[in-house]
Amino acid sequence: MTKGEVLQRVVARSIRNILLWQLTILAVCPISSGRSLVEQKLDEYLVAATNVWRFQGAVLVAKEGKVILRRGYGMANREVGVSNTPETKFFIGSITKQFTAAAILLLQQDGLLNVMDPISMHLPDYPGDAGSRIKLHHLLTHTSGIPDYTQTPSVMLKRTTALSQTDLLRIFDQQPLEYEPGTQFHYSNSGYIVLGAIIERVSGQSYEAFLHHRLLKPLKMLNSGYARREMGLPDRADGYTLNDDQGLIRAPQVDPPLLHSAGALYSTVDDMLLWDKALRDHSILDKKYIEVMLAPYTGFYGYGWFIETLYGRRHTFHGGYLDGFNTTFDRWIDDNLCIVVFSNEDEAPVKKIAKNLAAIIFGEPYNIPQMRVAAEADSLLISEYTGVYGKGVESHVVYTRDKFLFDRPYNEPARKLLPFAADSFFVETDNTITLLFTRDEMETVVGCVLDDDGMGACLGKLIGPQADSIWVYRRAIALDPDILGGYVGKYRLETGVEGLDSTFYVEIALQRNGLSVIIGEGEAVDVFPYTQSEFFNYSADFLMQFIADSAGSVTACRLELSGASVTAFKLK
């Protein structure tokens, strides 16, 4: 038998497993008075998502401007027992970008700027020649080449600390461009920070004031606005996340102005319906500007919108994510369908939920979230699944911890896997995602089939240097407690931004078999040694390296996040 025939058989067996175990259960409930059959199906789906995935948030579905479903699910505040409602306010993250884009187009409609203007026309003090090479159009479409400031440790580690817009600009405005403007698409929050600065310079108002007076107030979006940590918003949802054991905990409280014009707004599902109406009625922006906003450019991105074809229909959407919150706002323009899914639990699969709600409306196939019963697994045998599968942005690292199997997709949090059949596992927090491991003629694991709610990919297992190059493919070693004790202490972070270093610290303490790290006001993170001076975290793309002087005394530590690094110096 040839290698090709072996591979064919392996894939065929995996596909048969998927068909066998990917069950669709259609829940049937009695028809209640006053509710349409479609509304019942939508609600049944969301109740299942609440029970199975622990979804909590608020959802609105409207067609032709008429509300079909409008409900809250789960808790806005679990500690005091406050439920989510349609009136609950959520931080909406990057959905903010479409409001920033609309503000720019509104200024063009006023004759005060043009999207083909270079940055330097409105921000003459923007450093270097980038200001003359980058147009507003490039900023709006993520084709500017400006590096994304949110991917740098100096920002990620300080996300609970207040930074001004000037501070944000100084983080990236002198960095070299990643590519020539207009030649590539690379999602970058930095571009929308620059757009916020331009809105303020051209309008003579703060970004917050301009949005309030020109967009939110005229549209009667009175429950939307610019979020501030110190604001005592009534009916605001608190954000939650999952710990390493998949338990629900309070998420770190991100300072919203850190995201400014790229992601600092809050809103309600009701207000988003008003925004949908304004886009349909052209009540704020002329039709031609709405069309410019929703036209697909490089990367199928418009001005603050992703554009695609889904279910054979034109679909525009944008999500928003920050610690404790995961949101999506979806519009099927030609069908006048609007779906808003806001969650105050950041691991909730909101995009999958919105997609399946649309499937219900359009009469397309969909899967009701269902409970899966985990099978018994031999903790000694699951080690044969460990390794690296796929490559690059498609890579998955599978490893064991505390007798359980975990999957770590590239640049994403780790997720716990539970067995349900031979060589078959599902993700504990989203059981529509399955990994079916494939074997060769010698019964050796050689790959896996990843299925996410019917969308599959075959990933081969990497061996040798290819696997070793993946950062998370580490093995913790035992270190002498005296060596670990030498790392304990308080370190001051050097961010590389003048004036932002003096009050931001890293505190390191001993924990079982490793160290516990608290960065700023964040939660403690456990790291484990894989060499005498290098430590890693199982669940995130986070590495630490300790630096010693010639006498062997520890003087600093280097923190690496997603390939970038910052240094913190040990205090005496």
Residue pairs with C-beta under 8 A, 6 or more apart in sequence:
1 441
6 440
6 441
10 438
10 439
10 440
10 446
10 447
11 438
11 449
11 458
13 438
14 436
14 438
14 449
14 458
15 449
15 456
17 421
17 423
17 424
17 436
17 449
18 434
18 436
18 449
18 451
18 456
21 420
21 421
21 424
21 434
22 367
22 434
22 451
22 454
23 370
24 365
24 366
24 367
24 368
25 368
25 370
26 368
27 44
27 48
27 368
29 40
29 44
31 37
31 40
32 40
35 43
36 68
38 68
38 360
38 361
39 68
39 69
41 360
42 61
42 68
42 69
42 357
42 360
42 361
43 69
43 71
44 368
45 353
45 356
45 357
45 360
45 366
45 368
45 369
46 55
46 59
46 69
46 71
46 73
46 353
46 357
47 73
48 368
48 369
48 370
49 55
49 73
49 353
49 369
50 56
50 73
50 74
51 369
51 371
52 369
52 370
52 371
52 431
53 348
53 349
53 369
53 429
53 430
53 431
54 74
54 248
54 345
54 348
54 429
55 73
55 74
55 343
55 345
55 348
55 353
56 73
56 74
56 75
56 76
56 84
56 240
56 343
56 344
56 345
56 348
57 72
57 73
57 74
57 84
57 90
57 237
57 341
57 342
57 343
57 344
57 345
57 348
57 350
58 71
58 72
58 73
58 84
58 85
58 86
58 88
58 90
58 268
58 269
58 340
58 342
59 69
59 70
59 71
59 72
59 73
59 269
59 339
59 340
59 341
59 342
59 353
59 357
60 67
60 69
60 70
60 86
60 269
60 270
60 272
60 273
60 338
60 339
60 340
61 67
61 68
61 69
61 70
61 337
61 338
61 339
61 340
61 357
61 361
62 68
62 273
62 276
62 337
62 338
63 335
63 336
63 337
63 338
63 361
64 336
65 273
65 276
65 277
65 280
65 336
67 273
68 361
70 86
70 269
70 270
71 86
72 83
72 84
72 85
72 86
72 88
73 84
74 83
74 84
74 345
75 81
75 82
75 83
75 84
76 82
76 83
76 84
76 85
76 88
76 235
76 236
76 237
76 238
76 344
77 237
77 238
78 238
78 240
78 248
79 238
84 237
84 344
85 235
86 268
86 269
86 270
87 223
87 235
87 268
87 270
88 235
88 236
88 237
88 268
88 342
89 223
89 233
89 235
89 236
89 237
89 266
89 267
89 268
90 236
90 237
90 266
90 267
90 268
90 325
90 327
90 342
90 343
90 344
91 227
91 239
91 254
91 256
91 265
91 266
91 320
91 322
91 324
91 325
91 327
92 263
92 265
92 266
92 267
92 320
92 325
92 327
92 329
92 342
93 259
93 263
93 319
93 320
93 321
93 322
93 325
93 326
93 327
94 189
94 259
94 262
94 263
94 318
94 319
94 320
94 321
95 263
95 265
95 267
95 318
95 319
95 320
95 327
95 328
95 329
96 192
96 259
96 261
96 262
96 263
96 264
96 265
96 320
97 192
97 262
97 263
97 304
97 318
98 293
98 303
98 304
98 305
98 318
98 329
99 211
99 215
99 265
99 304
100 192
100 195
100 196
100 199
100 207
100 261
100 262
100 304
101 140
101 195
101 293
101 302
101 303
101 304
101 305
102 215
102 284
102 285
102 293
102 304
103 199
103 207
103 210
103 211
103 214
103 215
104 113
104 115
104 136
104 140
104 195
104 198
104 199
104 303
105 115
105 285
105 289
105 292
105 293
105 303
106 214
106 215
106 284
106 285
106 289
107 113
107 199
107 202
107 203
108 114
108 115
108 289
109 285
109 286
109 289
112 202
112 203
113 121
113 122
113 136
113 198
113 202
114 136
115 135
115 136
115 137
115 140
115 292
115 303
116 135
116 136
116 137
117 135
117 136
118 131
118 132
118 133
118 134
118 135
118 136
119 126
119 130
119 131
119 132
119 134
119 135
119 136
119 139
119 194
119 198
120 126
120 131
120 132
122 198
122 201
122 202
123 131
123 194
123 197
123 198
123 201
124 131
126 173
126 194
127 173
127 174
128 174
130 145
130 146
130 173
130 177
133 177
133 180
133 181
134 144
134 145
134 146
134 177
134 181
135 181
135 182
136 195
136 198
137 143
138 144
138 145
138 181
138 182
138 191
139 146
139 191
139 192
139 194
139 195
140 191
140 195
140 303
140 304
141 185
141 297
141 298
141 299
141 301
141 302
141 303
142 185
142 186
142 187
142 188
142 191
142 299
142 301
143 181
143 182
143 183
143 184
143 185
143 186
143 297
143 298
143 299
144 177
144 181
144 188
144 190
144 191
144 194
145 177
145 178
145 179
145 180
145 181
145 183
145 184
145 186
146 172
146 175
146 177
146 178
146 188
146 190
146 191
146 194
147 172
147 175
147 177
147 178
147 188
147 190
148 186
148 187
148 188
148 189
148 190
149 155
149 168
149 171
149 172
149 189
149 190
149 193
150 156
150 189
150 259
150 262
151 562
151 564
152 171
152 172
152 564
153 559
153 560
153 561
153 562
153 564
153 565
153 566
154 171
154 493
154 495
154 496
154 497
154 500
154 566
155 163
155 171
155 258
156 561
156 562
157 493
157 504
157 519
157 520
157 522
157 559
157 561
157 566
158 258
158 493
158 495
158 500
158 504
158 520
159 252
159 254
159 255
159 258
159 323
160 252
160 253
160 254
160 255
160 520
160 521
160 522
161 255
161 258
161 504
161 520
161 521
162 229
162 255
162 257
162 258
163 255
163 257
163 258
163 500
164 257
165 193
165 196
165 197
165 200
165 207
165 257
165 260
167 497
167 499
167 500
168 193
168 258
168 260
169 193
169 194
169 197
170 497
170 498
171 496
171 497
172 190
173 194
178 184
178 186
179 186
182 298
184 298
185 298
185 299
185 301
187 299
187 301
189 259
189 262
189 263
190 262
192 261
192 262
192 263
193 260
193 261
193 262
195 261
196 207
196 260
196 261
196 262
197 261
199 207
199 210
199 261
200 206
200 207
200 210
203 210
205 213
207 226
207 260
207 261
208 225
208 226
211 225
211 226
211 265
212 225
212 226
214 284
215 221
215 284
216 222
216 224
216 225
218 283
218 284
219 274
219 275
219 278
219 283
219 284
220 274
221 267
221 271
221 274
221 275
222 271
223 235
223 267
223 268
223 270
223 271
224 265
224 266
224 267
224 268
224 271
225 265
225 266
226 256
226 257
226 264
226 265
226 266
227 233
227 256
227 264
227 265
227 266
228 256
228 257
229 253
229 255
229 256
233 266
236 266
237 325
237 342
237 344
238 250
238 324
238 344
239 250
239 251
239 253
239 322
239 323
239 324
239 325
239 344
239 345
239 346
240 248
240 249
240 250
240 251
240 324
240 344
240 345
240 346
241 248
241 249
241 250
241 251
241 323
241 324
241 345
241 346
241 347
242 248
242 249
242 345
242 347
242 429
243 249
244 414
244 538
244 539
246 416
246 428
246 429
248 345
249 523
250 324
251 323
251 324
251 325
251 346
252 323
252 324
252 521
252 522
252 523
253 323
253 324
254 322
254 323
254 324
256 263
256 264
256 266
257 264
258 264
259 322
263 320
263 322
267 275
268 342
269 340
269 342
272 329
272 338
272 340
273 338
273 340
276 331
276 338
277 283
278 284
278 285
279 285
279 290
279 331
280 336
282 290
285 293
292 303
293 302
293 303
293 304
293 305
294 302
294 303
294 305
294 307
294 316
294 333
295 302
295 307
296 302
296 307
300 306
300 307
300 308
301 307
302 316
304 318
305 316
305 317
305 318
306 316
306 317
306 318
307 314
307 315
307 316
308 315
308 317
309 315
310 332
310 355
310 358
311 358
311 359
311 362
311 364
313 332
313 334
313 335
313 362
314 332
314 333
314 334
315 330
315 331
315 332
315 358
316 330
316 331
316 332
316 333
317 328
317 329
317 330
317 331
317 351
317 354
318 328
318 329
319 326
319 327
319 328
319 329
319 350
319 351
320 326
320 327
320 328
321 327
321 346
322 346
323 346
324 344
324 345
324 346
325 342
325 343
325 344
325 346
326 343
326 345
326 346
326 347
326 348
326 350
327 341
327 342
327 343
327 350
328 339
328 340
328 341
328 350
328 351
328 354
329 338
329 339
329 340
330 338
330 339
330 340
330 341
330 354
330 358
331 337
331 338
331 339
332 358
335 362
337 358
337 361
339 354
339 357
339 358
341 350
341 353
341 354
341 357
342 350
343 350
347 413
347 429
349 430
349 432
352 430
352 432
352 453
356 366
356 367
356 453
358 364
359 365
359 366
360 366
367 432
367 453
367 454
369 431
369 432
370 431
371 431
372 418
372 420
372 426
372 431
373 420
374 418
374 419
374 420
375 419
375 420
375 421
376 419
377 405
377 418
377 419
379 400
379 403
382 400
382 403
382 404
382 405
382 419
383 400
384 445
385 398
385 405
385 425
385 437
385 445
385 448
386 398
386 399
386 400
386 405
387 397
387 398
387 445
387 461
387 462
387 463
387 467
387 473
388 395
388 396
388 397
388 398
388 461
388 462
388 466
388 467
388 470
388 473
389 395
389 396
389 397
389 398
389 447
389 448
389 459
389 460
389 461
389 462
390 396
390 457
390 459
390 460
390 462
391 462
391 466
392 410
393 410
393 411
394 410
394 457
394 459
395 409
395 410
395 462
395 470
396 407
396 408
396 409
396 410
396 435
396 448
396 450
396 459
397 407
397 408
397 470
397 472
397 473
398 405
398 406
398 407
398 408
398 417
398 435
398 448
399 405
399 406
399 408
399 472
399 473
399 538
400 406
401 538
404 416
404 417
404 418
405 416
405 417
405 419
405 425
406 414
406 415
406 416
406 417
406 538
406 539
407 414
407 415
407 417
407 425
407 427
407 435
408 414
408 415
408 472
408 539
409 415
411 541
411 562
413 539
413 540
414 538
414 539
414 540
415 427
415 428
415 429
415 430
415 433
416 427
416 428
416 429
417 425
417 426
417 427
417 428
417 435
418 425
418 426
418 428
419 425
420 426
420 434
423 436
423 437
423 438
423 439
423 445
424 434
424 435
424 436
424 437
425 434
425 435
425 436
425 437
426 432
426 433
426 434
426 435
427 433
427 434
427 435
432 452
432 453
433 450
433 451
433 452
433 453
434 450
434 451
435 448
435 449
435 450
435 451
436 448
436 449
436 451
437 445
437 447
437 448
438 445
438 446
438 447
438 448
438 449
438 458
439 445
439 446
440 446
445 461
446 460
446 461
447 458
447 459
447 460
447 461
448 458
448 459
448 461
449 456
449 457
449 458
449 459
450 456
450 457
450 458
450 459
462 470
467 473
471 536
471 541
471 543
472 536
472 538
472 541
474 528
474 530
474 536
475 530
476 513
476 514
476 528
476 529
476 530
476 536
477 529
477 530
477 531
478 513
479 529
479 532
481 510
483 532
484 510
484 514
484 515
484 529
485 510
486 553
486 554
487 508
487 515
487 546
487 554
487 557
488 508
488 509
488 510
488 515
489 507
489 508
489 554
489 570
489 571
490 505
490 506
490 507
490 508
490 570
490 571
491 505
491 506
491 507
491 508
491 556
491 557
491 568
491 569
491 570
491 571
492 501
492 502
492 504
492 505
492 506
492 568
492 569
492 571
493 501
493 504
493 505
493 506
493 519
493 520
493 566
493 567
493 568
494 501
494 566
494 567
494 568
494 569
495 501
495 504
495 566
496 566
504 520
505 520
505 568
506 517
506 518
506 519
506 520
506 557
506 559
506 568
507 517
507 518
508 515
508 516
508 517
508 518
508 557
509 515
509 516
509 518
509 524
510 516
511 526
513 528
514 526
514 527
514 528
514 529
514 535
515 526
515 527
515 528
515 535
515 544
516 524
516 525
516 526
516 527
517 524
517 525
517 526
517 527
517 544
518 524
518 525
519 525
519 559
525 537
525 540
525 542
526 537
526 538
527 535
527 536
527 537
527 542
527 544
528 535
528 536
528 537
528 538
529 535
530 536
533 545
533 546
533 547
533 548
534 543
534 544
534 545
534 546
535 543
535 544
535 545
535 546
536 542
536 543
536 544
537 543
541 561
541 562
541 563
542 559
542 560
542 561
543 559
543 560
543 561
544 557
544 558
544 559
544 560
545 557
545 558
545 560
546 554
546 556
546 557
546 558
547 554
547 555
547 556
547 557
547 558
547 567
548 554
548 555
549 555
554 570
555 569
555 570
556 567
556 568
556 569
556 570
557 567
557 568
557 570
558 565
558 566
558 567
558 568
559 565
559 566
559 567
559 568
